[in-house]
Amino acid sequence: MDKTTSNLTRIAFALVATAFCVAAQARDHVAEDKIAVAKAAIEHAEQAGAPEAAPVEMASARDKLARAEKANAKHDAKPAEAWADQANIDALVAEATASQVRSSKAANEFDASLRTLRQEASRPTQPAQ
């Protein structure tokens, strides 16, 4: 009976140790996943014209991404996740700013076209001869 209890204790200990190892590895993947999401958000913001429209936000996003990668390399999962989340948010803000700038430009161009059309419509016409 003593031997059976000892074997059960060893098996239980092995299962607990395995669970901790799996949990630790899963935790590392969360940081890596968040870093990947932040990288994708930065790339998307760059394609949307954010470096020109929101250079401060883009610089902040890149800096925070670098900090996340550095923390992840040191296996500091919580800071890596936090920096990656912040980088993602900064990239989204930069992209939204770029979108707003494009929308404002389009609205201004539309208003200018409308003014030109109204001027043309209100111009007196020459009588036909």
N, C-alpha and C positions, 0 to 999 in steps of 0.2 A: 504494500500500500504506500509505503514511504517513497518507493521508487516511482510509482505512478504519479504521485503528487509532485515530485521533483521534475518529472518530464512535463507535466502540465504547466508547472511554473515556468520552465524554460520556453515552452511553446508560447505561453502568454507574453513572456518578456520579449520574445522574438517578434511577435505580432505587434506589440506596442512600439518596439524600436523601428520596425518597418513602417508603421503608420507615421511616426515622427519624420522619418526620412522622406516619405512620399509627400507629406505636408510641407516640409522644407523645400523640396524641389518645386512643388506647385507654387509656393510663395515666390520663388525666383522667377518663374514664368510669368507671373502677374506683372512684375516690373518690366520684364522684357516686352510683354504685350503692350503695355502702356507706352513704352518708349517707341515701339513700332507705330502705334496710333499717332503719337506726337510727330514722328518723322513724316508720316503720310499727310498730316494736317499742314505741316510746314511746306511740303512740296505742293500741296493743293493751293495754299495761299500764294506761293510764289508764282504758280501758273495763272492765278487770278489777278496778278499785278500788284500784290500787296507790298513788295519791296519799294515800289515808287510811291504808293498811296499811304502806306503805314510803315515807314522804315523803323521807327522806334519799337513798335510792337513786334516786328519781324526780328529785330536784333535781340529783343528780350526773349522771344520764343527760342531762338537759336542758342542763346546763352543758357537758358534753363534746360534745354535738351542736352547740352554738353554736360551740365551739372548732373542730370539724371544718369547719363551714360557713365560718368565718373563714379557716382555713388553705386551704380549697379556693378561696375567692375570691382568695387571693394566689397561686394555682396551686402551692401546696406540697402535692403529692399524697401523699407518704408520711405527713406528720403528719396530714393530713386523714383518710386511711384509718385510721390508728391511733386517732385520737379517735373516729371513727365506730364502729369495732369496740368500743371501750370503752363508748361510749354504748349500743350494742346490748346488751352484756353487762349493764350496769347496769339497763337496762329489763327484760331477762329475769329478773334477780334480783328486781326489784321485783314483777314479775308473779307469780313463784313465791312470794314472800312473801305477796302478797295471796291467792293460792290456798290457801296453808297456813293463813292466818288464817280464811278461809271454812270450810275443812275442820275446823279446831279448833272453831269455833263450832257447826257442824253436829253434830260428835261430842258436844259438851257438851249440846246440845239433845236429842239422842237419849238420852244417859245420863239426863238429867232426866226424860224421858218414860218411860223404862224404870223408874226409881225410883218414879215415880207409879203406874205399872201394877202393880208389885210390892206397893206399899202397899195399893192397892185389892184386890188378890188375897188378901192376908193378913188383911184386915179381917174380923172375924167377921160372919156373916150373921144376919139376924133370922129366927127360925123362922116359917114360914107359918102363919096361923091359919085 
